[in-house]
């Protein structure tokens, strides 16, 4: 059974930090929303794998999700650098 990914757990971001970043920056919140939509698409495609979603399509969806996740990780890294200065 397909499982949704916990973005913040994967990136080792506390829920408090995530909420703070989401509240401070619309771009960050937009990235998070894009990630959630991409993750939903992957989960749905994995669930439908038995009824015709090609491996290539699934890989493309996963690559899109990973790209967004990398953008979020970069943003968090930059935010953490700014806090430590």
SVG drawing of the C-alpha trace seen along z (x, -y; Angstrom):
<svg xmlns="http://www.w3.org/2000/svg" viewBox="-7 -38 34 43">
<polyline fill="none" stroke="black" stroke-width="0.4" points="0.0,0.0 1.4,-3.4 2.4,-5.7 2.5,-9.5 5.9,-11.0 6.3,-13.1 8.3,-16.0 9.4,-17.6 10.4,-14.3 12.4,-13.5 14.2,-16.8 14.5,-16.7 12.6,-19.9 10.5,-20.4 6.8,-21.1 7.4,-24.4 10.1,-25.5 8.0,-24.5 5.1,-26.5 7.3,-29.5 8.7,-29.3 5.3,-28.8 4.0,-31.8 6.9,-34.0 7.2,-33.3 4.6,-32.7 7.3,-31.2 8.1,-28.5 4.4,-27.8 3.9,-27.5 6.8,-25.0 5.3,-23.0 1.9,-23.0 3.5,-21.9 5.3,-19.1 2.1,-17.9 0.4,-17.9 3.3,-16.0 3.4,-13.5 -0.4,-12.9 0.2,-12.3 2.9,-9.7 0.7,-8.0 -2.2,-7.9 0.0,-6.6 1.5,-3.9 -2.1,-2.8 -3.1,-2.6 0.1,-0.8 -1.8,2.4 -4.2,0.7 -1.9,-1.0 0.4,-3.7 3.7,-3.1 6.9,-2.8 8.2,-5.8 5.3,-8.0 5.8,-7.0 9.5,-7.8 8.7,-11.2 6.3,-12.0 8.9,-10.9 11.6,-13.0 9.2,-16.1 8.5,-15.4 12.3,-15.1 13.1,-18.3 10.5,-20.2 11.9,-18.6 15.4,-19.7 14.2,-23.3 12.6,-23.2 15.7,-21.7 17.8,-24.5 15.4,-27.1 15.5,-25.7 19.3,-25.6 19.5,-29.2 17.0,-30.2 19.1,-28.4 22.2,-30.1 20.4,-33.5 19.4,-32.7 22.9,-31.8 24.4,-35.1"/>
</svg>
